[in-house]
Structures are given as C-alpha cells and as structure tokens.
Amino acid sequence: MKRTPLKRKTPLRAKTPLQKKRAKPRRKAKRDTVPSLRRKLDRVFSEYIRRRDANHSLSGAAKCCSCYRPFHWTIMDAGHYIKRGKAATRYDERNVHAQCHWCNRFQDGAMPGYTLFLIRRYGPDIIETLYEKSTQEHKWRVTELRAQVAEYKAKLTELDAAT
C-alpha cells in the first residue's frame, strides 16, 4: 500500500506585508501586588530589626532576646512576640526583635524569656498593649506597603551611615 501525503482542503495563503511586520504585543509593566510588597517589606524589615539590635562595636553581634546568647546579626531571625499572622502587629518594632534560630524556630519563640525581655525593655504595660493592638483588624494597601518599604530602606541607610 502506497502512502500519499495528506492533502489540505484549503491552500496555504501567502502572508501579506502587514502580517509579516506586525510587532509582538508589548507586555504591560508589572504592578506591585500586596503579596509581593509584603514579601519585600518582610525582607527589608527583618534586616532592619536584626541590624538595629546588633552591637556594631562587637563585629555585628546581636544578643538573642530570649536566651541572651550572642550571634552575628546575619544568622539571627527577626522573632515576633505576637505571630506574624496578626496584621496589626506584624511590622510593629516593639513586637519584633533579634532572636536566635534555635529559640525562634525550635522553641516556638521561647516565650517566657521573650516576655521578660519585653517587660525589662518597655515596661509591664507592653504585653497588654501588643495584645490589644493584635486584635484590631488591618487590611494592607499597596500604597501603605510601598511607603513602609521606603521608610525601612531609609532607616537601613541611616544604620549604614552610623557604622
């Protein structure tokens, strides 16, 4: 049995000059979304907190707020007293401090030591204040997140200038 090539029902049309020169559609500029800005702010805010708590005269060592062991700020975490899921206190500087990897991740924040640290640093009313603030509803907006990213980048440059 001899095979014959498939025949087209309609012949191929030659492309017109306009079809040949048609440019590819331009891609729209990517807009910042709330999740992408939150990730960016998380990164900048975490670096600011860890560098804020570091003692730069001791080669950048920061003490863990729960166990007081010193580590270099680059291997510390930014530990939240009230978890990050609460939007109202997620970027509150009183709620976030440099914390060692062990206390933050494996001891679930080492809350007894963290509580004592907060009371010593801010006074006994801070715990109640943070819990009250965490119960408030907060919806992040793009403009608000952009402003906070710019604010913490500026604070990082101030820390660079100070060291």
N, C-alpha and C positions, 0 to 999 in steps of 0.2 A: 504494500500500500504506500503510495507516494504522498508525502505531506506537502501541502501547499500553504504558503503564508496566509495569515489572516487578512482579509480584505476589509478596509474601512468603508463604512457606509457613506461617510462624507469625506471628501478630500481635505487634506490639510490646507489651511489658509496661510498665506504669507502675511507676516506681520507688517502693519503699516508703520511709517516713520514715527508716528506719535506713540505707538505701543512700544517701540524699541527704546525711546528716550525717556519713558516715564520713570521718574525718580522713585526710589523707595520711600514709603511714608516716614516722616520724621517721628522719632519717639518723643513722647511727652516727657518733660522733666519730672523726675520722681519727686513726689511730695513727701514731706515728713509726716509720718503717722504717729499716733500716740504710742503704740508699742515700740516703734523704732526709737523714738525720742526717749522713752523710759529706759530702754537698754543703754542708750548713750549717756543719759543722766546718771544711771546706776554706776557706770564705769568711772565717770568724772567725779561723782560724789564720793565713791569708795576711795579713790586715790586721795581726794582732799582730806577725808576723815583720817586715813592712815598716816598721811604726812603731817596733818595738824597735831596728832598725838605723838609723833616721833620727836625724839630729842636729837637734834641735828649736831649738837656738840659731841655726842657719843656715836658718831658714824651712822646716824639714822636709826638708832634702836628705839623701839616703842615698847612700852610695857602693856601686857595684856590687862584689860580692865577687870577680869575675873580672877586670874591666878597670879598676876603681877610678874610673870616671867618676861624677860626682855627678848625680843626678836627684831630683826631688821624689818622696817615697815613694808618692804616689798613682799614678804611672805606672811604678813598678817592679813586677817579678814576685817571687814567693817561689820562688826556684830551689832545687831539690833536688839534692844531690850524688849520692845514690843515688835512682833514679827512684821516682815515687810508687806504682808497681805493687807494690813491696815493702812489705807492710802493716806490718811491724815497725818500719820506719824512716820511715814516711810522716809521722808527726807528732812526730818527734824534733827538738827545737830545735837540736841540733848539726848536723843534716843539712840544715837549711833556712835560707837567708839571702837578704837582698835582692839581687836581680840585675836588671840592665837587660834590657829587652825583647830587644835585639839578641843579647846573649850567651846568654840563656836559650832563646830560640826558634830563632834562625837559626844559632847556633854550637853547638847541642846542649849547652848548659850551659857551654861554654868550660872544659872540664875541667882543662887544665894550670894555668890561673890560679886556678880554684876549689880545686884540690888544694894549691897553695902558700898560699892564704888559710887553709885549714883547719889546715895544719901550723903556720903562724905563730900562729894564734889558740888552738888546743887542744893543740898538741904533735904529735910524729911518730906517736904511737900511735892517733890518732883515726881514721885511714883504715882500719886493720885492725879497730878496734872497730866502726865502722859496717858494714863488710862482714860481720863475724861476726854482728852483730845482724840484718842483712838476710836472712841465710839461715834464720833462725828462722821457723817458721810462726806466724801470728797471725790469729785469726778475730775480727772486730769484733762486739761485742754492743751492743744498744740502750742498756742501762744505762751501759756504759762510754763510749759516744759522747756520751750526754746529759751525763755528768759532765765530759767534756773540753770540751764546748761551754760549759758553765757556768764551768769553770776559765778558759778563754781570754777569755770575756766579762769576767770579774772582772779579769784581767790588763790588758785594754784599758781598763777604768775606772781602774785604777791609773795607767796611762800618761797618761790624760786628766788625772788629778789632778796628776801630776808636771809637766805642761807648763803 
